[in-house]
Amino acid sequence: KEMLIEGFQRLAEEIFTDNIGTAYTIADVGVKFTYLTCFVPAEKHTENELLLLSRKFIDLSVTTFSLNPVCIISDEVRLYKTYEIAPELSKRIARLRYQAGRIYLFRETENDTIDNYYYLDQEQILRSIRQASKTDFVELIANALNKIVHIRDSNLNMILRLYQELMHIFYGCLRDNGISTQVLLNNEIIGELDTLPEWSLSDFMKFAQSLFDFVVSVLHSRDDSADVIIKAKKYIAEHFREDIDRDDVASVIHITPNYLSKKFREETGMTLRQYINQLRIEEAKRLLLSTNMSIIEISSEIGYDNSSYFSTVFRKMCGVSPARWRETAEKGDYA
C-alpha cells in the first residue's frame, strides 16, 4: 500500500508541477480513502489547463494503479491563507469523494457540482454502444452539446465537463467487459484529438464519434473467446522463456487479467501458469535429450531463476527429477 501511495503521489507531482520528489504534494492516508493535496504555482497553468491535466491524471491513475480519483480545483489562494478554505474544502471532499473519475471547481455551488452536472444519459449511451447504433449515439451527443451552448460558463469548460462524463461511461463499459482501458490511450486518432489545446463543439463531436467507432470495434473483436485464447497462446509460445505472468499476457491482447484467467481456464481447463509451465517443461525435455547443458543452465534457459523450483515443477509434472528423466530418456525409455 505504501508503494502504491508513493507512486500515486509522484504521478500527481509529475503531471501538475513537472517536479518529482518535491514538497508540492501532501498525502493523507485514511482507512478507506487517500486524500492528496497538490500545490500548483498560480502562474504555471490556467484553469482550463488544470482541467485537462486533471483528466490526464485520472486516466493514468486508472490505467496505472487501478485507482479512480475525483479532482477538486480550488481558486487561486495564497499559501499562508489555505487554512481559511480548509474547513469548506473538507466538507466538499466528503460530499464528492464517491464521484469517482470526475473533476470539479471549488467555487461551484454544491447543487451545481452534483445535481446539475450530468449532460448524458448513461443508460442510453450504453444501449447505443451495445446495439452498435452510431446514429442514436450521435443524436445523444448532439443533444448534450445543445444543452451547453447557452450556459453562461465558457464553452471549453463545459466541453471538458462533457468529455469527462463521456470518458467515465466508456471506461466503465470497457472494464465491465473485461477490457483494459489502456486500449484507449494507445489509439492514435483518439490520442491526437485528446491533446488538442482547445476544443470546439465540432472537435468534440469528431472525438466522440472516433471513440464510439473504436470501442464498438474492440467490443466486437472481444466477443470471440477463441480468438482471445489463440492470441494468448501465441504470445506465451513466443515468450515462455522470459519472466512473464498473466498481467503481461493480458496487456498485450488488451483485456483485463481476471477476464483472461477466467476465459483461459474455461477454454483449456488449466490456468495460465500451468500452461506456461507445460511449455517450459516440454522445452526442458528437448534440451535434456538433445544437449549437454546442465540442469542449472536448462533451468535458466527456459525462464526459471531458481533451479530447485524448476526441479520441483519438473518432478510434479513428470514424476521424476530432470536428471533421472535424462538418464531414462538416453536409454530410449521416454518418461
C-alpha positions as CSV (number, residue, x, y, z in Angstrom):
1,K,0.0,0.0,0.0
2,E,2.8,2.4,0.8
3,M,4.4,1.8,-2.6
4,L,1.0,2.4,-4.3
5,I,0.5,5.7,-2.5
6,E,4.1,6.8,-3.3
7,G,3.5,6.1,-7.0
8,F,0.1,7.9,-6.9
9,Q,1.7,10.9,-5.3
10,R,4.6,11.0,-7.7
11,L,2.2,10.8,-10.7
12,A,0.4,13.9,-9.4
13,E,3.7,15.8,-9.0
14,E,4.8,14.9,-12.5
15,I,1.6,15.9,-14.2
16,F,0.7,19.1,-12.3
17,T,4.1,20.5,-11.3
18,D,6.7,18.8,-13.6
19,N,8.7,18.1,-10.5
20,I,9.1,14.7,-8.7
21,G,10.1,14.3,-5.1
22,T,9.3,17.9,-4.1
23,A,7.1,19.3,-1.3
24,Y,4.3,20.2,-3.7
25,T,2.1,17.3,-2.7
26,I,0.8,16.1,0.7
27,A,-0.8,12.7,1.1
28,D,-3.2,11.9,3.9
29,V,-3.9,8.1,4.0
30,G,-7.1,7.0,5.7
31,V,-8.7,3.6,6.1
32,K,-11.0,3.9,3.0
33,F,-9.7,7.0,1.2
34,T,-6.4,8.7,0.4
35,Y,-6.5,12.4,0.1
36,L,-3.8,14.1,-2.0
37,T,-3.3,17.8,-1.9
38,C,-1.2,19.2,-4.7
39,F,0.0,22.9,-4.6
40,V,0.4,24.3,-8.1
41,P,2.0,27.7,-8.7
42,A,-0.7,30.1,-9.9
43,E,1.4,31.3,-12.9
44,K,2.1,27.8,-14.1
45,H,-1.3,26.8,-15.5
46,T,-4.6,28.3,-16.5
47,E,-7.8,26.9,-15.1
48,N,-8.6,25.2,-18.4
49,E,-5.2,23.7,-18.5
50,L,-5.7,22.3,-15.0
51,L,-9.0,20.8,-16.1
52,L,-7.1,19.0,-18.9
53,L,-4.3,17.9,-16.6
54,S,-6.8,16.6,-14.1
55,R,-8.4,14.5,-16.8
56,K,-4.9,13.1,-17.7
57,F,-4.2,12.4,-14.0
58,I,-7.4,10.5,-13.6
59,D,-6.9,8.5,-16.8
60,L,-3.4,7.5,-15.9
61,S,-4.4,6.7,-12.3
62,V,-7.0,4.2,-13.7
63,T,-4.7,2.5,-16.1
64,T,-1.5,2.5,-14.0
65,F,-2.8,2.0,-10.4
66,S,-6.5,0.9,-10.9
67,L,-7.4,4.0,-8.9
68,N,-10.2,6.3,-10.0
69,P,-9.8,9.6,-8.1
70,V,-12.0,12.6,-8.0
71,C,-10.3,16.0,-8.5
72,I,-11.3,19.4,-7.0
73,I,-9.6,22.5,-8.3
74,S,-9.6,25.5,-6.0
75,D,-9.4,29.2,-6.9
76,E,-6.1,30.9,-6.6
77,V,-5.2,31.3,-3.0
78,R,-2.0,32.5,-1.2
79,L,-0.3,29.6,0.6
80,Y,-0.4,31.2,4.0
81,K,-4.2,31.5,3.7
82,T,-5.0,28.0,2.7
83,Y,-6.2,27.3,6.3
84,E,-9.1,29.7,5.6
85,I,-10.6,27.4,2.9
86,A,-9.6,24.1,4.6
87,P,-12.9,23.6,6.5
88,E,-15.1,24.2,3.4
89,L,-12.7,22.1,1.3
90,S,-13.0,19.2,3.7
91,K,-16.8,19.4,3.6
92,R,-16.7,19.4,-0.2
93,I,-14.4,16.5,-0.4
94,A,-16.6,14.5,2.0
95,R,-19.6,15.2,-0.3
96,L,-17.8,14.5,-3.6
97,R,-15.4,11.6,-2.8
98,Y,-17.7,9.0,-4.2
99,Q,-17.9,10.8,-7.6
100,A,-15.0,8.7,-9.0
101,G,-13.4,9.9,-12.2
102,R,-14.9,13.4,-12.1
103,I,-13.5,16.9,-11.9
104,Y,-15.0,19.8,-10.0
105,L,-14.2,23.5,-9.5
106,F,-14.2,24.5,-5.8
107,R,-16.1,27.7,-6.5
108,E,-19.1,25.9,-7.8
109,T,-22.1,25.6,-5.5
110,E,-22.8,22.1,-4.2
111,N,-26.0,22.0,-6.2
112,D,-24.0,22.7,-9.4
113,T,-21.4,20.1,-8.7
114,I,-23.9,17.3,-8.2
115,D,-27.5,18.0,-9.3
116,N,-26.8,19.9,-12.5
117,Y,-23.7,18.1,-13.6
118,Y,-24.9,15.3,-15.8
119,Y,-25.5,16.0,-19.5
120,L,-25.6,12.5,-20.8
121,D,-28.0,9.6,-20.1
122,Q,-25.6,6.8,-19.2
123,E,-28.2,4.1,-20.0
124,Q,-28.9,5.4,-23.4
125,I,-25.2,5.8,-24.2
126,L,-24.5,2.2,-23.2
127,R,-27.6,1.0,-25.1
128,S,-26.3,2.6,-28.3
129,I,-22.9,1.0,-27.7
130,R,-24.4,-2.5,-27.2
131,Q,-26.5,-2.1,-30.3
132,A,-23.7,-0.5,-32.3
133,S,-26.1,2.3,-33.2
134,K,-23.9,5.2,-34.2
135,T,-27.0,7.2,-35.3
136,D,-28.5,7.0,-31.8
137,F,-25.1,7.8,-30.2
138,V,-24.5,10.9,-32.4
139,E,-28.0,12.2,-31.6
140,L,-27.4,11.8,-27.9
141,I,-24.1,13.7,-28.2
142,A,-25.7,16.4,-30.3
143,N,-28.4,16.9,-27.7
144,A,-25.8,17.2,-25.0
145,L,-23.9,19.8,-26.9
146,N,-27.0,21.8,-27.5
147,K,-27.6,21.9,-23.7
148,I,-24.3,23.6,-23.1
149,V,-24.5,26.2,-25.9
150,H,-26.5,28.7,-23.8
151,I,-24.8,28.1,-20.4
152,R,-23.1,31.2,-19.2
153,D,-19.8,29.4,-18.4
154,S,-17.1,29.1,-21.2
155,N,-17.8,26.6,-23.9
156,L,-14.4,25.0,-23.3
157,N,-15.1,24.5,-19.7
158,M,-18.5,22.8,-20.5
159,I,-16.9,20.7,-23.2
160,L,-14.3,19.4,-20.8
161,R,-17.1,18.5,-18.4
162,L,-18.9,16.6,-21.2
163,Y,-15.6,15.0,-22.1
164,Q,-15.0,13.6,-18.6
165,E,-18.6,12.4,-18.4
166,L,-18.3,10.6,-21.7
167,M,-14.9,9.0,-20.8
168,H,-16.4,7.9,-17.5
169,I,-19.1,6.0,-19.3
170,F,-16.7,4.4,-21.9
171,Y,-14.1,3.4,-19.3
172,G,-16.8,1.7,-17.2
173,C,-18.1,-0.1,-20.3
174,L,-14.6,-1.4,-21.2
175,R,-14.0,-2.5,-17.6
176,D,-17.4,-4.2,-17.3
177,N,-16.5,-6.2,-20.5
178,G,-13.1,-7.3,-19.2
179,I,-11.1,-5.0,-21.5
180,S,-8.2,-2.9,-20.3
181,T,-8.8,0.8,-20.6
182,Q,-5.2,1.1,-21.8
183,V,-6.5,0.5,-25.3
184,L,-7.9,4.0,-25.4
185,L,-4.6,5.5,-24.5
186,N,-2.9,3.5,-27.3
187,N,-5.3,4.7,-30.0
188,E,-3.5,7.3,-32.2
189,I,-6.7,9.0,-33.6
190,I,-8.2,9.4,-30.1
191,G,-4.9,10.5,-28.7
192,E,-4.5,13.2,-31.3
193,L,-7.9,14.7,-30.6
194,D,-7.4,14.3,-26.9
195,T,-4.3,16.5,-26.9
196,L,-5.9,19.5,-28.8
197,P,-5.1,22.7,-26.8
198,E,-8.6,23.9,-27.3
199,W,-11.8,22.2,-28.4
200,S,-14.7,23.4,-30.4
201,L,-18.1,21.8,-30.5
202,S,-17.2,20.1,-33.8
203,D,-13.9,18.9,-32.4
204,F,-15.8,17.2,-29.6
205,M,-18.3,15.6,-31.9
206,K,-15.4,14.2,-34.0
207,F,-13.7,12.9,-30.9
208,A,-17.0,11.3,-29.6
209,Q,-17.6,9.5,-33.0
210,S,-14.0,8.2,-33.1
211,L,-14.3,7.0,-29.6
212,F,-17.6,5.2,-30.4
213,D,-16.2,3.5,-33.5
214,F,-13.1,2.3,-31.8
215,V,-14.8,0.9,-28.6
216,V,-17.5,-0.8,-30.7
217,S,-14.8,-2.5,-32.8
218,V,-12.9,-3.6,-29.6
219,L,-16.1,-5.0,-28.1
220,H,-16.9,-6.8,-31.3
221,S,-13.4,-8.4,-31.5
222,R,-13.6,-9.4,-27.8
223,D,-16.8,-11.4,-28.3
224,D,-14.8,-14.2,-29.9
225,S,-13.3,-16.0,-26.8
226,A,-11.5,-18.5,-29.0
227,D,-9.6,-15.6,-30.7
228,V,-8.6,-14.3,-27.2
229,I,-7.1,-17.7,-26.3
230,I,-5.3,-18.1,-29.7
231,K,-3.7,-14.7,-29.1
232,A,-2.7,-15.6,-25.6
233,K,-1.2,-18.9,-26.6
234,K,0.7,-17.3,-29.4
235,Y,2.3,-14.7,-27.1
236,I,3.1,-17.3,-24.5
237,A,4.7,-19.6,-27.1
238,E,7.0,-16.7,-28.1
239,H,7.8,-15.6,-24.6
240,F,7.6,-18.5,-22.2
241,R,11.3,-18.5,-21.7
242,E,11.0,-15.0,-20.2
243,D,9.7,-14.0,-16.8
244,I,6.1,-13.5,-17.8
245,D,2.8,-13.7,-16.0
246,R,-0.9,-13.2,-16.7
247,D,-0.6,-9.4,-16.4
248,D,1.9,-9.4,-19.3
249,V,-0.2,-11.6,-21.5
250,A,-3.4,-9.6,-20.7
251,S,-1.7,-6.2,-21.5
252,V,-0.6,-7.4,-24.9
253,I,-4.1,-8.6,-26.0
254,H,-5.8,-5.6,-24.2
255,I,-8.1,-7.4,-21.8
256,T,-8.1,-7.5,-18.0
257,P,-6.0,-10.2,-16.2
258,N,-9.1,-11.5,-14.4
259,Y,-11.1,-11.9,-17.7
260,L,-8.1,-13.6,-19.3
261,S,-7.7,-16.1,-16.4
262,K,-11.4,-16.9,-16.5
263,K,-11.6,-17.4,-20.3
264,F,-8.3,-19.3,-20.5
265,R,-9.4,-21.8,-17.8
266,E,-12.8,-22.2,-19.5
267,E,-11.3,-22.9,-22.9
268,T,-8.2,-25.0,-21.9
269,G,-9.0,-26.5,-18.5
270,M,-5.8,-25.1,-17.0
271,T,-4.5,-21.9,-15.5
272,L,-2.1,-19.6,-17.4
273,R,0.7,-20.6,-15.0
274,Q,0.1,-24.3,-15.6
275,Y,0.2,-23.7,-19.4
276,I,3.4,-21.7,-19.2
277,N,5.0,-24.5,-17.0
278,Q,3.8,-27.1,-19.5
279,L,5.6,-25.3,-22.4
280,R,8.7,-24.9,-20.3
281,I,8.9,-28.5,-19.2
282,E,8.4,-29.7,-22.8
283,E,11.3,-27.4,-23.8
284,A,13.3,-28.7,-20.9
285,K,12.8,-32.3,-22.1
286,R,14.0,-31.4,-25.5
287,L,17.1,-29.7,-24.1
288,L,17.8,-32.6,-21.7
289,L,17.7,-35.1,-24.6
290,S,19.5,-33.1,-27.3
291,T,22.1,-31.1,-25.5
292,N,24.8,-31.5,-22.8
293,M,23.5,-28.4,-20.9
294,S,23.5,-28.7,-17.1
295,I,20.2,-28.7,-15.1
296,I,21.0,-25.2,-13.9
297,E,21.7,-24.0,-17.5
298,I,18.4,-25.5,-18.7
299,S,16.5,-24.0,-15.8
300,S,17.8,-20.6,-16.7
301,E,17.2,-21.1,-20.4
302,I,13.5,-21.8,-20.1
303,G,12.7,-19.0,-17.7
304,Y,13.3,-20.3,-14.2
305,D,15.5,-18.2,-11.9
306,N,15.7,-21.0,-9.3
307,S,16.9,-24.4,-10.4
308,S,15.4,-26.0,-7.3
309,Y,12.0,-24.7,-8.2
310,F,12.4,-25.9,-11.8
311,S,13.2,-29.4,-10.5
312,T,10.2,-29.3,-8.2
313,V,7.9,-28.4,-11.1
314,F,9.5,-31.0,-13.4
315,R,9.1,-33.7,-10.8
316,K,5.5,-32.8,-10.2
317,M,4.7,-32.9,-13.9
318,C,6.9,-35.9,-15.0
319,G,7.1,-38.0,-11.8
320,V,10.9,-37.9,-11.7
321,S,13.7,-35.4,-11.4
322,P,15.3,-33.8,-14.6
323,A,18.5,-35.7,-14.0
324,R,16.6,-39.0,-13.7
325,W,14.5,-38.3,-16.7
326,R,17.6,-37.6,-18.8
327,E,19.2,-40.9,-17.8
328,T,16.0,-42.8,-18.6
329,A,15.5,-41.0,-21.9
330,E,19.0,-41.7,-23.1
331,K,18.3,-45.4,-22.7
332,G,15.3,-45.0,-25.0
333,D,12.7,-45.2,-22.3
334,Y,11.0,-41.8,-22.5
335,A,9.2,-40.7,-19.4
